[in-house]
């Protein structure tokens, strides 16, 4: 993401819908972000928090106004942040947040004497 000074540019707040789905494998977040370029997206995971920042230009040129979306999600402890993935396709961001191996159900072998 660009580190340019954006203080002099107009900024508008976006409020796109976010859907969260839970399955046996973990969580899936789906966020509608039409018009957000690859370099306008920042996603990070730190100490159980998922941070999302998205910026979409509203015009042409470096001084054009932009729309911004910022959101933080507190995630369950059983999420494995190191194995998380994200994909931006056709204006839709999909974030896969898998369960840690220790949190997955497993069969326990029983021994007999």
Backbone torsions as a table, in degrees:
resi	resn	phi	psi	omega
1	UNK	NA	143.7	-177.6
2	UNK	-66.3	145.2	178.2
3	UNK	-104.2	18.5	-177.8
4	UNK	-63.1	156.1	178.1
5	UNK	-75.5	117.7	-177.5
6	UNK	-107.2	9.3	-177.1
7	UNK	-64.7	-32.1	-177.3
8	UNK	-85.7	-6.6	-178.8
9	UNK	-95.9	145.0	176.6
10	UNK	-67.8	143.9	-178.9
11	UNK	-131.3	134.6	178.2
12	UNK	-120.7	144.7	-176.2
13	UNK	-92.4	128.5	174.9
14	UNK	-93.3	148.2	174.6
15	UNK	-131.4	66.4	-178.3
16	UNK	-73.2	152.7	177.8
17	UNK	-68.7	147.0	177.0
18	UNK	-126.9	124.4	175.9
19	UNK	-107.5	137.0	178.4
20	UNK	-121.3	126.8	179.7
21	UNK	-120.5	137.2	176.8
22	UNK	-113.4	138.5	176.8
23	UNK	-136.6	-178.0	176.5
24	UNK	-61.0	-28.5	-175.4
25	UNK	-87.1	-18.1	-178.5
26	UNK	150.2	-145.9	-179.4
27	UNK	-118.1	151.1	173.4
28	UNK	-130.0	126.1	173.9
29	UNK	-106.2	134.0	178.4
30	UNK	-125.5	121.1	-175.7
31	UNK	-125.2	128.1	175.8
32	UNK	-81.1	115.9	-178.7
33	UNK	-132.3	59.7	-178.2
34	UNK	-62.8	137.1	177.0
35	UNK	82.4	-1.1	179.0
36	UNK	-83.4	120.0	178.8
37	UNK	-76.9	164.4	179.6
38	UNK	-54.6	-41.3	-177.5
39	UNK	-81.1	2.9	177.5
40	UNK	-103.0	14.7	-174.6
41	UNK	-125.4	132.7	177.2
42	UNK	-133.6	129.2	-177.9
43	UNK	-136.0	128.5	178.3
44	UNK	-143.3	154.7	179.9
45	UNK	-125.4	122.8	-178.3
46	UNK	-148.9	120.5	175.6
47	UNK	49.6	49.2	175.8
48	UNK	81.1	4.9	178.2
49	UNK	-115.1	132.3	174.7
50	UNK	-102.9	121.1	179.1
51	UNK	-106.7	134.9	-179.5
52	UNK	-130.2	126.5	173.6
53	UNK	-128.6	128.4	178.1
54	UNK	-132.6	135.8	178.1
55	UNK	-127.5	133.1	179.5
56	UNK	-124.5	123.8	177.8
57	UNK	-66.7	144.0	179.3
58	UNK	-107.6	11.2	179.6
59	UNK	-171.5	-170.3	-179.3
60	UNK	-98.4	152.4	174.4
61	UNK	93.8	161.7	-177.0
62	UNK	-67.7	-25.7	-177.6
63	UNK	-99.1	13.7	179.6
64	UNK	-68.7	147.6	175.7
65	UNK	-66.3	162.3	179.9
66	UNK	-141.2	155.7	173.5
67	UNK	-99.6	142.8	-176.6
68	UNK	-131.0	143.3	177.5
69	UNK	-129.4	126.1	176.6
70	UNK	-129.8	133.2	178.9
71	UNK	-153.5	144.1	175.0
72	UNK	-122.4	138.5	179.6
73	UNK	-120.2	126.9	173.5
74	UNK	-85.8	123.0	-173.7
75	UNK	-106.0	153.7	177.2
76	UNK	-62.6	155.4	-179.3
77	UNK	-63.3	-24.3	-176.4
78	UNK	-79.4	2.1	176.5
79	UNK	-79.1	136.0	176.5
80	UNK	-98.5	94.9	-177.3
81	UNK	-61.3	-30.3	-179.0
82	UNK	-67.7	-24.1	-178.7
83	UNK	-102.5	6.4	-179.4
84	UNK	-71.1	148.2	178.6
85	UNK	-134.7	158.9	177.8
86	UNK	-143.6	147.9	179.5
87	UNK	-142.6	130.9	174.8
88	UNK	-107.7	115.5	-177.7
89	UNK	-141.9	126.2	178.0
90	UNK	53.8	39.2	176.9
91	UNK	78.8	10.3	179.4
92	UNK	-121.4	123.0	176.5
93	UNK	-94.3	125.4	176.1
94	UNK	-117.4	122.9	-179.4
95	UNK	-114.6	122.1	177.9
96	UNK	-100.2	123.2	-177.8
97	UNK	-122.1	92.8	-174.2
98	UNK	-75.9	156.2	173.5
99	UNK	-69.8	146.3	172.9
100	UNK	-66.1	149.0	-179.0
101	UNK	-55.2	-37.8	-178.7
102	UNK	-65.9	-21.3	-178.4
103	UNK	-92.3	-8.0	-178.5
104	UNK	-81.1	144.2	176.1
105	UNK	-65.3	146.4	179.0
106	UNK	-149.5	157.5	178.9
107	UNK	-82.1	138.0	177.2
108	UNK	-107.8	125.4	178.7
109	UNK	-74.7	137.5	177.5
110	UNK	-108.2	128.7	177.7
111	UNK	-99.5	150.4	-179.5
112	UNK	-121.6	141.2	177.8
113	UNK	-87.0	NA	NA
